[in-house]
């Protein structure tokens, strides 16, 4: 029971962090400004963080299924 609560909490936190990174990438890319190259580079970094956290959330979910 305790492992289930812990895994659920971890999956939700990592998933929320991935969603936050995706929203930040969209904001950075779409905000007005003169330096489009810098904004694109920064948004790409946020999207890489989104991908890493998304894969981590999927791995945690499958690990949770294997533990049950």
BELHU-V166751 format. One record per backbone hydrogen bond with DSSP energy under -1.0 kcal/mol. CO is the residue of the C=O (numbers start at 1). NH is the residue of the N-H. E is the energy in kcal/mol with one decimal. If there is no record, write none. Layout:
# BELHU-V166751
CO_NH_E ; CO_NH_E
This chain:
# BELHU-V166751
1_5_-1.9 ; 2_6_-2.3 ; 3_7_-2.8 ; 4_8_-2.3 ; 5_9_-2.3 ; 6_10_-2.5 ; 7_11_-2.7 ; 8_12_-2.3 ; 9_13_-2.4 ; 10_14_-2.6 ; 11_15_-2.3 ; 12_16_-2.3 ; 13_17_-2.2 ; 14_18_-2.1 ; 15_19_-2.1 ; 16_20_-2.3 ; 17_21_-2.3 ; 18_22_-2.1 ; 19_23_-2.3 ; 20_24_-2.3 ; 21_25_-2.3 ; 22_26_-2.1 ; 23_27_-2.4 ; 24_28_-2.8 ; 25_29_-2.2 ; 26_30_-2.3 ; 27_31_-1.6 ; 34_36_-1.3 ; 35_39_-1.6 ; 36_40_-2.4 ; 37_41_-2.2 ; 38_42_-2.4 ; 39_43_-2.5 ; 40_44_-2.1 ; 41_45_-1.7 ; 42_46_-1.9 ; 43_47_-2.2 ; 44_48_-2.0 ; 45_49_-2.0 ; 46_50_-2.0 ; 47_51_-2.4 ; 48_52_-2.4 ; 49_53_-2.5 ; 50_54_-2.5 ; 51_55_-2.4 ; 52_56_-2.1 ; 53_57_-2.4 ; 54_58_-2.1 ; 55_59_-2.6 ; 56_60_-2.5 ; 57_61_-2.1 ; 58_62_-2.5 ; 59_63_-2.4 ; 60_64_-2.3 ; 61_65_-2.1 ; 62_66_-2.0 ; 63_67_-1.8 ; 64_68_-1.2
